[in-house]
Amino acid sequence: MSSSPYHYFDNQRLTLQSGNCLPAAQSLLQLAGNTPLLAQLAAEPGAQQLLDATEQAYQAGYEQQASTEFELQGLGFAGIGDPLLHMDLLAEFLPAFKAKRHGVPVTIVSYGLVAPNEAPALCQQLIELEIEKLEIYLPATNPPAYQQAVKPSQLGFSEVCQFIHTASEAGLQVSCFAYAPLAQQSELRALALDLGARQFVVKQP
């Protein structure tokens, strides 16, 4: 586990903490069972703090490892809150990061709870920031089950489904995921692919 309050390694990906605002009852880190990491992250990092922390990670050997197991994983945004609720931070951080580190793929891990009328503009902003990938949490195949699993404080099942479709249509590389154990894996995979996602992944908590 990283000792930095601004970044950690998740699935061989350098992942940055992006704030503390959430559209649901729990952070995805809590759902993944990573409460110790959640407790060590800084609640509201600034762009310069993230840039400094990222540079430190590269200087500590991340860049050398990037030619092997890290090559396709790149940089992620996740942490306490939902990165899509911290677009100002991303808009400040990413151009500076991309100017220095060319060609590093960027992934956002999110609930995907975005209002349909806001989704097209948000997707366009993500593309302009050169964010390549979205990982959207999709643990259920119907509204009641989604409500129970996610406990959203805003929006719900239909909006996340619409956002997956809108983002895929906009040209973003969308994948959906849920945490094991999972009862409806085949149904969830079918739903995700039908909405336009490239894949459905079951992550081990």
Backbone as a chain_set.jsonl record, in Angstrom:
{"seq": "MSSSPYHYFDNQRLTLQSGNCLPAAQSLLQLAGNTPLLAQLAAEPGAQQLLDATEQAYQAGYEQQASTEFELQGLGFAGIGDPLLHMDLLAEFLPAFKAKRHGVPVTIVSYGLVAPNEAPALCQQLIELEIEKLEIYLPATNPPAYQQAVKPSQLGFSEVCQFIHTASEAGLQVSCFAYAPLAQQSELRALALDLGARQFVVKQP", "coords": {"N": [[0.836, -1.189, 0.0], [0.515, 2.207, -0.786], [2.155, 4.939, 0.872], [1.457, 7.483, 0.44], [-0.806, 10.243, 0.738], [-2.138, 10.955, -1.52], [-2.046, 9.269, -3.719], [-2.303, 5.834, -4.888], [-1.658, 2.335, -5.589], [-3.529, 0.451, -7.783], [-4.579, -2.485, -9.098], [-2.218, -2.652, -10.656], [-2.035, -0.04, -11.502], [-1.303, 3.366, -11.363], [-3.026, 5.273, -9.212], [-4.929, 8.147, -8.582], [-6.147, 10.103, -5.883], [-9.157, 11.877, -5.898], [-10.835, 13.695, -4.572], [-13.703, 14.262, -2.34], [-16.455, 14.177, -2.822], [-19.47, 12.421, -3.347], [-21.907, 10.483, -5.243], [-23.406, 8.594, -4.04], [-24.097, 6.333, -1.268], [-21.762, 5.129, -0.292], [-18.191, 5.121, -0.738], [-16.515, 3.717, -3.568], [-14.234, 2.443, -2.783], [-14.887, 1.585, -0.213], [-16.868, -0.28, -0.827], [-15.276, -2.078, -2.088], [-13.958, -3.089, 0.022], [-11.732, -1.818, 1.032], [-11.158, -0.209, 3.358], [-8.999, 0.652, 5.075], [-7.241, 1.99, 3.266], [-8.929, 4.03, 2.428], [-9.08, 5.559, 4.743], [-6.572, 6.68, 4.854], [-6.248, 8.464, 2.791], [-6.005, 11.812, 1.533], [-8.595, 14.16, 1.882], [-9.368, 16.279, 0.088], [-7.461, 16.877, -2.291], [-5.253, 19.179, -4.002], [-4.585, 20.255, -7.408], [-1.846, 20.746, -7.844], [-0.702, 19.342, -5.746], [-1.331, 16.731, -6.511], [0.091, 16.59, -8.914], [2.717, 16.823, -7.929], [2.829, 14.507, -6.334], [2.476, 12.532, -8.245], [4.757, 12.885, -9.814], [6.681, 12.198, -7.943], [6.106, 9.488, -7.7], [6.861, 8.564, -10.216], [9.607, 9.156, -10.112], [10.337, 7.428, -8.137], [10.479, 5.027, -9.364], [8.321, 4.233, -10.903], [8.296, 4.921, -13.609], [10.258, 3.298, -14.773], [9.113, 0.797, -14.397], [6.939, 1.14, -15.98], [7.446, 0.371, -18.545], [6.98, -2.259, -18.529], [4.943, -4.18, -16.669], [3.212, -2.067, -16.023], [2.616, -0.775, -18.329], [0.25, -0.694, -19.955], [-1.584, 0.185, -18.162], [-1.339, 2.734, -16.965], [-2.546, 5.832, -15.71], [-4.888, 6.4, -13.132], [-8.042, 7.707, -11.887], [-9.667, 7.793, -8.851], [-10.512, 6.804, -5.624], [-11.575, 8.456, -2.572], [-13.911, 9.958, -3.28], [-16.084, 10.494, -6.165], [-14.649, 10.771, -9.283], [-15.948, 12.094, -11.426], [-17.373, 14.058, -10.237], [-15.534, 15.902, -9.705], [-14.519, 17.54, -11.729], [-13.294, 19.996, -12.147], [-10.849, 19.774, -10.839], [-9.669, 17.721, -12.361], [-9.541, 19.021, -14.816], [-7.662, 20.936, -14.306], [-5.427, 19.467, -13.527], [-4.856, 17.467, -15.563], [-4.035, 18.608, -18.2], [-1.517, 19.682, -17.501], [-0.204, 17.402, -16.597], [-0.282, 15.759, -18.908], [1.258, 17.288, -20.626], [3.754, 16.852, -19.705], [4.084, 14.089, -19.419], [3.838, 12.231, -21.955], [1.459, 10.299, -23.762], [0.51, 8.59, -21.759], [-2.017, 6.477, -20.743], [-5.216, 7.41, -19.416], [-7.546, 6.642, -16.92], [-10.847, 6.783, -15.604], [-12.526, 5.903, -12.69], [-15.739, 5.271, -11.755], [-19.089, 5.877, -10.417], [-20.78, 6.642, -12.44], [-23.111, 8.11, -12.316], [-24.767, 10.308, -13.795], [-26.607, 13.076, -14.882], [-28.864, 12.796, -17.619], [-29.162, 15.045, -19.341], [-26.818, 16.376, -18.936], [-24.842, 14.67, -19.677], [-23.816, 14.451, -22.475], [-22.212, 16.823, -22.811], [-20.411, 16.505, -20.715], [-19.083, 14.154, -21.472], [-17.849, 15.082, -23.784], [-16.093, 16.907, -22.642], [-14.439, 15.15, -21.217], [-13.219, 13.813, -23.344], [-11.845, 15.932, -24.528], [-10.019, 16.409, -22.526], [-8.4, 14.322, -22.925], [-8.929, 11.846, -21.782], [-8.945, 8.447, -21.797], [-10.328, 6.141, -20.936], [-13.198, 4.813, -19.236], [-14.317, 3.38, -16.267], [-17.13, 1.95, -15.113], [-19.242, 1.445, -12.375], [-21.41, -1.19, -12.156], [-23.553, -2.956, -10.626], [-26.0, -4.274, -10.749], [-29.013, -5.378, -12.45], [-31.48, -4.204, -12.621], [-33.749, -1.553, -11.558], [-34.682, -1.714, -8.697], [-32.809, -3.523, -7.505], [-30.439, -2.221, -8.06], [-30.791, 0.132, -6.597], [-30.712, -0.881, -4.018], [-28.114, -1.952, -3.899], [-26.384, 0.201, -4.438], [-27.389, 2.514, -3.236], [-27.943, 5.251, -4.143], [-27.556, 8.788, -3.827], [-28.34, 10.602, -5.571], [-30.002, 10.556, -8.692], [-30.094, 7.387, -10.548], [-30.606, 3.916, -11.529], [-31.512, 4.017, -14.271], [-30.269, 6.325, -15.163], [-27.502, 5.772, -14.925], [-27.28, 3.718, -16.782], [-27.99, 5.11, -19.12], [-25.864, 6.899, -19.198], [-23.648, 5.218, -19.621], [-24.246, 4.35, -22.2], [-24.27, 6.838, -23.607], [-21.62, 7.733, -23.216], [-20.196, 5.701, -24.499], [-21.136, 5.988, -27.113], [-20.051, 8.461, -27.619], [-17.442, 7.903, -28.019], [-15.7, 7.172, -26.039], [-13.755, 4.735, -24.238], [-15.46, 2.456, -22.654], [-15.811, 0.43, -19.825], [-17.553, -1.86, -17.725], [-18.024, -2.761, -14.274], [-18.205, -4.941, -11.387], [-18.149, -6.099, -7.983], [-16.93, -9.223, -6.763], [-18.523, -11.561, -4.479], [-20.757, -12.458, -7.156], [-24.003, -12.746, -8.294], [-25.45, -12.503, -10.694], [-23.786, -12.587, -13.005], [-23.591, -13.219, -15.814], [-25.898, -12.004, -16.82], [-25.413, -9.322, -16.164], [-23.121, -8.845, -17.675], [-24.185, -9.096, -20.247], [-26.003, -6.946, -20.245], [-24.249, -4.741, -19.918], [-22.702, -4.891, -22.28], [-24.715, -4.582, -24.147], [-25.416, -1.961, -23.69], [-23.262, -0.684, -24.741], [-20.752, -0.864, -23.632], [-17.345, -2.015, -23.633], [-16.484, -4.198, -22.233], [-17.23, -6.364, -19.405], [-16.225, -6.572, -16.128], [-15.408, -8.599, -13.382], [-14.383, -7.696, -10.297], [-12.137, -8.653, -7.733], [-12.789, -8.221, -4.326]], "CA": [[0.0, 0.0, 0.0], [1.269, 3.459, -0.839], [2.053, 5.768, 2.065], [1.058, 8.821, 0.015], [-2.234, 10.535, 0.898], [-2.684, 11.434, -2.796], [-2.127, 8.225, -4.756], [-2.093, 4.443, -4.479], [-1.606, 1.444, -6.744], [-4.722, -0.386, -7.884], [-4.533, -3.316, -10.298], [-1.037, -2.229, -11.405], [-2.28, 1.283, -12.074], [-1.092, 4.493, -10.455], [-4.366, 5.846, -9.051], [-4.919, 9.398, -7.839], [-7.318, 10.487, -5.111], [-9.688, 13.029, -6.629], [-11.804, 14.501, -3.837], [-14.547, 13.483, -1.429], [-17.883, 14.222, -3.162], [-19.992, 11.134, -3.817], [-23.32, 10.477, -5.602], [-24.003, 7.411, -3.42], [-23.888, 6.231, 0.181], [-20.42, 4.686, 0.051], [-17.129, 5.151, -1.724], [-16.222, 2.431, -4.192], [-13.199, 1.795, -1.961], [-15.586, 0.88, 0.864], [-17.514, -1.448, -1.424], [-14.209, -3.039, -2.402], [-13.396, -3.571, 1.261], [-10.432, -1.202, 1.28], [-11.355, 0.875, 4.316], [-7.725, 1.244, 5.534], [-6.769, 2.955, 2.271], [-9.854, 5.16, 2.464], [-8.754, 6.373, 5.907], [-5.27, 7.347, 4.743], [-6.223, 9.417, 1.68], [-6.372, 13.205, 1.78], [-9.975, 14.322, 1.423], [-9.52, 17.188, -1.043], [-6.145, 17.294, -2.796], [-5.201, 20.155, -5.077], [-3.929, 19.774, -8.626], [-0.395, 20.767, -7.681], [-0.35, 18.227, -4.861], [-1.386, 15.512, -7.317], [1.225, 16.634, -9.844], [3.926, 16.522, -7.165], [2.782, 13.107, -5.918], [2.679, 11.719, -9.443], [6.168, 12.991, -10.168], [7.408, 11.399, -6.957], [5.909, 8.079, -8.037], [7.723, 8.28, -11.367], [10.995, 9.2, -9.672], [10.569, 6.274, -7.269], [10.596, 3.814, -10.161], [7.136, 3.928, -11.713], [8.6, 5.069, -15.031], [10.969, 2.107, -15.219], [8.154, -0.3, -14.443], [5.914, 1.426, -16.989], [7.76, -0.32, -19.797], [6.585, -3.669, -18.421], [3.573, -4.479, -16.255], [2.375, -0.875, -15.915], [2.57, -0.079, -19.615], [-1.102, -0.487, -20.466], [-2.475, 0.585, -17.079], [-1.286, 4.186, -16.928], [-2.957, 6.645, -14.573], [-6.311, 6.311, -12.838], [-8.645, 8.603, -10.897], [-10.691, 7.12, -8.051], [-10.305, 7.279, -4.266], [-12.696, 8.642, -1.649], [-15.095, 10.429, -3.989], [-16.283, 10.121, -7.562], [-13.914, 11.746, -10.098], [-16.821, 12.882, -12.3], [-17.845, 15.196, -9.45], [-14.358, 16.745, -9.456], [-14.007, 17.843, -13.064], [-12.4, 21.159, -12.074], [-9.531, 19.249, -10.478], [-9.143, 17.001, -13.527], [-9.254, 19.998, -15.873], [-6.432, 21.635, -13.938], [-4.314, 18.518, -13.429], [-4.52, 16.646, -16.734], [-3.198, 19.251, -19.221], [-0.145, 19.792, -16.997], [0.366, 16.057, -16.579], [-0.109, 15.286, -20.295], [2.336, 18.048, -21.243], [5.034, 16.316, -19.238], [4.104, 12.634, -19.605], [3.076, 11.992, -23.185], [1.038, 8.951, -24.121], [0.095, 7.762, -20.629], [-3.476, 6.373, -20.752], [-5.882, 7.856, -18.192], [-8.817, 5.972, -16.651], [-11.672, 7.27, -14.497], [-13.351, 4.873, -12.061], [-16.868, 6.105, -11.335], [-20.444, 5.339, -10.393], [-21.461, 6.976, -13.684], [-24.418, 8.706, -12.043], [-24.733, 11.608, -14.47], [-27.906, 13.444, -15.449], [-28.833, 12.633, -19.079], [-28.99, 16.316, -20.05], [-25.444, 16.828, -18.735], [-23.903, 13.632, -20.112], [-23.06, 14.719, -23.706], [-21.187, 17.846, -22.587], [-19.394, 15.919, -19.841], [-18.29, 13.229, -22.288], [-17.004, 15.899, -24.649], [-15.023, 17.444, -21.8], [-13.518, 14.045, -20.954], [-12.451, 13.59, -24.572], [-10.929, 17.074, -24.683], [-8.957, 16.237, -21.53], [-7.661, 13.139, -23.369], [-9.2, 10.687, -20.933], [-9.232, 7.364, -22.729], [-11.134, 5.026, -20.445], [-14.109, 4.943, -18.104], [-14.763, 2.143, -15.624], [-18.385, 2.312, -14.46], [-19.74, 0.424, -11.456], [-22.742, -1.656, -12.558], [-23.711, -4.175, -9.848], [-27.36, -4.791, -10.783], [-29.635, -5.348, -13.776], [-32.799, -3.574, -12.569], [-33.739, -0.42, -10.621], [-34.712, -2.019, -7.254], [-31.552, -4.146, -7.085], [-29.412, -1.17, -8.111], [-31.035, 1.023, -5.465], [-30.271, -1.573, -2.811], [-26.668, -2.157, -3.929], [-25.629, 1.449, -4.548], [-27.977, 3.557, -2.385], [-27.572, 6.554, -4.706], [-28.156, 9.985, -3.239], [-28.871, 11.345, -6.71], [-30.186, 9.753, -9.895], [-30.287, 5.975, -10.287], [-30.262, 2.884, -12.508], [-31.726, 4.427, -15.666], [-29.283, 7.349, -15.52], [-26.187, 5.164, -15.149], [-27.372, 3.008, -18.06], [-27.954, 6.121, -20.173], [-24.516, 7.461, -19.271], [-22.79, 4.218, -20.272], [-24.56, 4.413, -23.632], [-23.838, 8.132, -24.136], [-20.155, 7.758, -23.233], [-19.749, 4.777, -25.548], [-21.455, 6.626, -28.396], [-19.154, 9.612, -27.78], [-16.13, 7.414, -28.413], [-14.89, 6.783, -24.886], [-13.634, 3.3, -24.006], [-16.194, 2.199, -21.419], [-15.994, -0.923, -19.312], [-18.355, -1.898, -16.51], [-17.491, -3.732, -13.324], [-18.836, -5.15, -10.086], [-17.269, -6.844, -7.099], [-17.316, -10.588, -6.398], [-19.235, -12.55, -5.277], [-21.764, -11.848, -8.014], [-24.976, -13.772, -8.664], [-25.989, -12.339, -12.053], [-22.651, -12.169, -13.816], [-23.864, -13.298, -17.257], [-26.9, -10.988, -17.139], [-24.75, -8.026, -16.098], [-22.243, -8.712, -18.847], [-25.048, -8.865, -21.414], [-26.517, -5.577, -20.147], [-23.159, -3.804, -20.167], [-22.35, -4.922, -23.705], [-25.857, -4.036, -24.879], [-25.373, -0.504, -23.527], [-22.14, -0.157, -25.508], [-19.473, -1.084, -22.966], [-16.467, -2.961, -24.321], [-16.356, -5.418, -21.443], [-17.706, -6.361, -18.024], [-15.172, -7.193, -15.325], [-15.69, -8.88, -11.976], [-13.183, -7.426, -9.518], [-12.072, -9.272, -6.42], [-12.698, -7.194, -3.287]], "C": [[0.886, 1.26, 0.0], [1.1, 4.233, 0.463], [1.623, 7.198, 1.722], [-0.425, 9.049, 0.289], [-2.913, 10.923, -0.417], [-2.775, 10.355, -3.877], [-1.91, 6.852, -4.144], [-2.053, 3.6, -5.742], [-2.793, 0.495, -6.702], [-4.658, -1.153, -9.196], [-3.412, -2.856, -11.237], [-1.248, -0.893, -12.125], [-2.031, 2.338, -11.006], [-2.403, 5.275, -10.384], [-4.324, 7.053, -8.139], [-6.242, 9.622, -7.115], [-7.85, 11.813, -5.659], [-10.723, 13.861, -5.889], [-12.73, 13.638, -3.007], [-16.037, 13.536, -1.735], [-18.323, 12.904, -3.788], [-21.462, 11.255, -4.222], [-24.074, 9.318, -4.952], [-23.572, 7.328, -1.965], [-22.442, 5.918, 0.541], [-19.441, 4.927, -1.09], [-16.958, 3.763, -2.328], [-15.108, 1.701, -3.445], [-13.831, 1.032, -0.795], [-16.247, -0.38, 0.331], [-16.496, -2.519, -1.77], [-13.551, -3.59, -1.145], [-12.053, -2.972, 1.621], [-10.57, 0.013, 2.202], [-10.035, 1.465, 4.835], [-7.169, 2.277, 4.562], [-7.631, 4.211, 2.292], [-9.488, 6.117, 3.6], [-7.457, 7.155, 5.738], [-5.239, 8.419, 3.65], [-6.62, 10.817, 2.132], [-7.732, 13.477, 1.151], [-10.089, 15.165, 0.159], [-8.158, 17.682, -1.53], [-6.277, 18.364, -3.871], [-4.452, 19.587, -6.272], [-2.412, 19.732, -8.473], [0.077, 19.645, -6.761], [-0.356, 16.903, -5.63], [-0.237, 15.459, -8.314], [2.523, 16.276, -9.131], [3.972, 15.046, -6.774], [3.023, 12.171, -7.094], [4.142, 11.731, -9.851], [7.029, 12.176, -9.204], [7.293, 9.917, -7.258], [6.781, 7.682, -9.229], [9.19, 8.229, -10.94], [11.346, 8.0, -8.789], [10.595, 4.956, -8.034], [9.408, 3.465, -11.014], [7.453, 3.96, -13.2], [9.339, 3.858, -15.576], [10.019, 0.921, -15.347], [7.119, -0.107, -15.549], [6.194, 0.73, -18.315], [7.373, -1.792, -19.732], [5.141, -3.775, -17.953], [2.659, -3.258, -16.174], [2.033, -0.261, -17.284], [1.148, 0.257, -20.068], [-2.067, 0.032, -19.388], [-2.504, 2.097, -16.882], [-1.736, 4.787, -15.615], [-4.464, 6.522, -14.385], [-6.747, 7.398, -11.875], [-9.752, 7.836, -10.186], [-10.614, 7.678, -6.642], [-11.566, 7.432, -3.448], [-13.975, 8.967, -2.413], [-15.175, 9.916, -5.409], [-15.611, 11.171, -8.449], [-14.802, 12.618, -10.982], [-17.461, 14.054, -11.569], [-16.707, 16.158, -9.12], [-13.698, 17.124, -10.782], [-13.074, 19.055, -13.064], [-10.972, 20.722, -11.759], [-8.891, 18.543, -11.668], [-8.728, 17.976, -14.618], [-7.996, 20.791, -15.583], [-5.227, 20.709, -13.981], [-3.88, 17.94, -14.776], [-3.715, 17.363, -17.817], [-1.74, 19.374, -18.781], [0.538, 18.437, -16.986], [0.682, 15.576, -17.994], [1.032, 16.014, -20.995], [3.698, 17.463, -20.881], [5.178, 14.827, -19.54], [3.225, 12.271, -20.802], [2.667, 10.515, -23.291], [0.64, 8.047, -22.973], [-1.435, 7.675, -20.616], [-4.074, 6.733, -19.4], [-7.255, 7.198, -18.094], [-9.531, 6.647, -15.493], [-12.537, 6.116, -14.005], [-14.498, 5.583, -11.355], [-18.15, 5.302, -11.18], [-21.18, 5.614, -11.708], [-22.846, 7.557, -13.489], [-24.417, 10.15, -12.533], [-26.102, 11.882, -15.069], [-27.846, 13.376, -16.974], [-28.613, 13.938, -19.841], [-27.577, 16.876, -19.913], [-24.422, 15.88, -19.359], [-23.156, 13.961, -21.406], [-21.937, 15.736, -23.525], [-20.059, 17.311, -21.712], [-18.493, 14.976, -20.631], [-17.355, 13.995, -23.221], [-15.838, 16.493, -23.868], [-13.987, 16.362, -21.491], [-12.621, 13.777, -22.167], [-11.43, 14.705, -24.777], [-9.769, 17.01, -23.694], [-8.098, 14.998, -21.821], [-7.748, 12.0, -22.357], [-9.669, 9.558, -21.833], [-10.303, 6.396, -22.249], [-12.016, 5.423, -19.269], [-14.418, 3.549, -17.577], [-15.968, 2.498, -14.759], [-18.896, 1.138, -13.615], [-21.181, 0.074, -11.812], [-23.017, -2.988, -11.863], [-25.079, -4.845, -9.956], [-27.982, -4.578, -12.157], [-31.024, -4.715, -13.774], [-32.79, -2.497, -11.492], [-33.792, -0.791, -9.137], [-33.395, -2.612, -6.744], [-30.423, -3.121, -7.082], [-29.554, -0.239, -6.922], [-30.505, 0.406, -4.174], [-28.747, -1.674, -2.758], [-25.889, -0.852, -3.814], [-26.081, 2.506, -3.544], [-27.597, 4.958, -2.886], [-28.273, 7.693, -3.992], [-28.692, 10.902, -4.322], [-28.961, 10.403, -7.896], [-30.302, 8.271, -9.556], [-29.953, 5.107, -11.48], [-30.408, 3.359, -13.948], [-30.684, 5.447, -16.102], [-27.9, 6.747, -15.749], [-26.184, 4.391, -16.463], [-27.282, 3.985, -19.232], [-26.556, 6.701, -20.325], [-23.549, 6.492, -19.935], [-22.991, 4.275, -21.786], [-24.029, 5.703, -24.26], [-22.313, 8.194, -24.254], [-19.594, 6.854, -24.323], [-19.976, 5.38, -26.926], [-20.516, 7.799, -28.679], [-17.739, 9.197, -28.165], [-15.199, 7.07, -27.27], [-14.866, 5.259, -24.757], [-14.256, 2.983, -22.648], [-16.152, 0.722, -21.077], [-16.811, -0.813, -18.035], [-17.778, -2.95, -15.58], [-18.405, -3.852, -12.118], [-17.865, -5.979, -9.267], [-17.825, -8.243, -6.835], [-17.638, -10.633, -4.903], [-20.418, -11.912, -6.018], [-22.698, -12.928, -8.544], [-25.368, -13.698, -10.137], [-24.908, -11.92, -13.041], [-22.967, -12.166, -15.305], [-24.879, -12.242, -17.677], [-26.29, -9.586, -17.127], [-23.836, -7.805, -17.291], [-23.071, -8.407, -20.096], [-25.59, -7.438, -21.418], [-25.435, -4.568, -20.499], [-22.807, -3.741, -21.653], [-23.47, -4.338, -24.553], [-25.877, -2.509, -24.807], [-24.21, 0.134, -24.28], [-20.79, -0.316, -24.857], [-18.661, -2.135, -23.722], [-16.318, -4.27, -23.563], [-17.015, -5.234, -20.086], [-16.715, -7.171, -17.21], [-15.679, -7.424, -13.895], [-14.4, -8.704, -11.189], [-13.26, -8.147, -8.177], [-11.928, -8.193, -5.355], [-11.449, -7.393, -2.427]], "O": [[1.884, 1.331, 0.718], [0.038, 4.193, 1.084], [1.447, 8.026, 2.616], [-1.229, 8.138, 0.091], [-4.115, 11.191, -0.441], [-3.51, 10.519, -4.85], [-1.402, 6.723, -3.03], [-2.37, 4.079, -6.831], [-3.027, -0.181, -5.699], [-4.679, -0.559, -10.274], [-3.618, -2.691, -12.44], [-0.71, -0.658, -13.206], [-2.499, 2.209, -9.875], [-2.836, 5.866, -11.373], [-3.752, 6.997, -7.051], [-7.315, 9.366, -7.661], [-7.087, 12.758, -5.859], [-11.425, 14.659, -6.511], [-12.572, 12.418, -2.964], [-16.826, 12.984, -0.968], [-17.637, 12.346, -4.645], [-22.199, 12.038, -3.622], [-25.239, 9.079, -5.268], [-22.785, 8.146, -1.488], [-21.944, 6.387, 1.565], [-19.822, 4.935, -2.261], [-17.227, 2.755, -1.675], [-15.047, 0.472, -3.472], [-13.361, -0.047, -0.432], [-16.19, -1.432, 0.968], [-16.8, -3.712, -1.752], [-12.684, -4.459, -1.229], [-11.311, -3.541, 2.421], [-10.15, 1.118, 1.859], [-9.956, 2.679, 5.02], [-6.68, 3.325, 4.983], [-7.118, 5.325, 2.186], [-9.574, 7.335, 3.444], [-7.256, 8.175, 6.397], [-4.293, 9.205, 3.591], [-7.469, 10.98, 3.008], [-7.989, 13.072, 0.017], [-10.833, 14.804, -0.753], [-7.754, 18.798, -1.204], [-7.291, 18.441, -4.564], [-3.771, 18.567, -6.166], [-1.767, 18.786, -8.924], [1.141, 19.066, -6.981], [0.513, 16.056, -5.422], [0.344, 14.397, -8.535], [3.337, 15.519, -9.659], [5.019, 14.407, -6.869], [3.69, 11.146, -6.958], [4.7, 10.69, -10.196], [7.997, 11.538, -9.618], [8.257, 9.169, -7.095], [7.366, 6.599, -9.248], [9.929, 7.343, -11.371], [12.509, 7.604, -8.704], [10.719, 3.89, -7.432], [9.461, 2.502, -11.779], [6.952, 3.138, -13.967], [9.089, 3.43, -16.703], [10.114, 0.137, -16.291], [6.497, -1.068, -16.002], [5.283, 0.523, -19.117], [7.425, -2.498, -20.739], [4.216, -3.502, -18.717], [1.44, -3.407, -16.25], [1.239, 0.676, -17.361], [0.883, 1.373, -20.514], [-3.236, 0.287, -19.676], [-3.566, 2.677, -16.659], [-1.36, 4.317, -14.541], [-5.223, 6.536, -15.354], [-5.931, 7.947, -11.134], [-10.658, 7.298, -10.822], [-10.646, 8.895, -6.463], [-12.512, 6.657, -3.59], [-15.003, 8.321, -2.213], [-14.431, 9.02, -5.806], [-15.967, 12.347, -8.376], [-14.451, 13.765, -11.261], [-18.03, 14.945, -12.2], [-16.885, 17.107, -8.355], [-12.479, 17.037, -10.932], [-12.163, 19.134, -13.888], [-10.011, 21.233, -12.336], [-7.709, 18.743, -11.951], [-7.699, 17.792, -15.268], [-7.333, 21.268, -16.505], [-4.143, 21.102, -14.412], [-2.692, 17.921, -15.097], [-2.766, 16.769, -18.328], [-0.83, 19.192, -19.589], [1.716, 18.327, -17.324], [1.766, 15.054, -18.254], [1.701, 15.442, -21.856], [4.66, 17.564, -21.642], [6.266, 14.36, -19.876], [2.025, 12.037, -20.663], [3.435, 9.615, -22.951], [0.447, 6.849, -23.178], [-2.095, 8.707, -20.49], [-3.507, 6.403, -18.358], [-8.026, 7.195, -19.053], [-8.898, 7.038, -14.512], [-13.196, 5.439, -14.793], [-14.27, 6.4, -10.462], [-18.29, 4.208, -11.726], [-22.111, 4.886, -12.052], [-23.674, 7.504, -14.398], [-24.108, 11.08, -11.788], [-26.692, 11.002, -15.697], [-26.878, 13.849, -17.568], [-27.948, 13.942, -20.877], [-27.178, 17.75, -20.683], [-23.264, 16.253, -19.547], [-21.941, 13.768, -21.446], [-20.831, 15.534, -24.027], [-18.89, 17.624, -21.938], [-17.273, 15.002, -20.471], [-16.207, 13.599, -23.42], [-14.721, 16.573, -24.38], [-12.786, 16.635, -21.503], [-11.42, 13.544, -22.026], [-10.288, 14.448, -25.155], [-8.673, 17.492, -23.979], [-7.188, 14.671, -21.06], [-6.774, 11.288, -22.111], [-10.665, 9.69, -22.544], [-11.093, 5.889, -23.045], [-11.644, 6.245, -18.431], [-14.741, 2.644, -18.346], [-15.848, 3.252, -13.793], [-18.97, 0.0, -14.08], [-22.064, 0.931, -11.777], [-22.747, -4.044, -12.434], [-25.307, -5.878, -9.325], [-27.548, -3.722, -12.927], [-31.685, -4.688, -14.812], [-31.932, -2.51, -10.61], [-33.015, -0.236, -8.361], [-32.923, -2.242, -5.669], [-29.556, -3.147, -6.21], [-28.559, 0.142, -6.305], [-29.92, 1.097, -3.34], [-28.152, -1.502, -1.694], [-24.847, -0.807, -3.16], [-25.273, 3.298, -3.059], [-27.005, 5.749, -2.151], [-29.436, 7.58, -3.603], [-29.409, 11.861, -4.037], [-28.095, 9.549, -8.084], [-30.578, 7.922, -8.408], [-29.143, 5.475, -12.331], [-29.517, 3.126, -14.765], [-30.257, 5.451, -17.257], [-27.193, 7.162, -16.668], [-25.186, 4.406, -17.184], [-26.588, 3.724, -20.214], [-26.106, 6.965, -21.44], [-22.712, 6.91, -20.735], [-22.028, 4.252, -22.552], [-23.409, 5.666, -25.323], [-21.78, 8.651, -25.265], [-18.624, 7.21, -24.992], [-19.114, 5.293, -27.8], [-20.219, 8.097, -29.835], [-16.932, 10.027, -28.585], [-14.042, 6.716, -27.492], [-15.826, 4.579, -25.117], [-13.638, 3.22, -21.61], [-16.42, -0.133, -21.922], [-16.767, 0.206, -17.346], [-17.132, -3.903, -16.018], [-19.252, -2.997, -11.86], [-16.879, -6.498, -9.791], [-19.035, -8.426, -6.701], [-17.095, -9.84, -4.134], [-21.002, -10.936, -5.544], [-22.259, -13.899, -9.161], [-25.595, -14.733, -10.763], [-25.107, -10.994, -13.827], [-22.642, -11.201, -15.996], [-24.755, -11.648, -18.748], [-26.611, -8.758, -17.98], [-23.783, -6.709, -17.85], [-22.695, -7.558, -20.904], [-25.634, -6.791, -22.465], [-25.668, -3.648, -21.283], [-22.635, -2.657, -22.21], [-23.213, -3.678, -25.56], [-26.305, -1.844, -25.751], [-24.171, 1.354, -24.444], [-19.774, 0.052, -25.447], [-19.218, -3.025, -24.365], [-16.062, -5.318, -24.155], [-17.319, -4.117, -19.666], [-16.4, -8.311, -17.55], [-16.297, -6.548, -13.291], [-13.441, -9.453, -11.375], [-14.325, -8.234, -7.568], [-11.047, -7.339, -5.456], [-11.208, -6.619, -1.5]]}, "num_chains": 1, "name": "protein.A"}
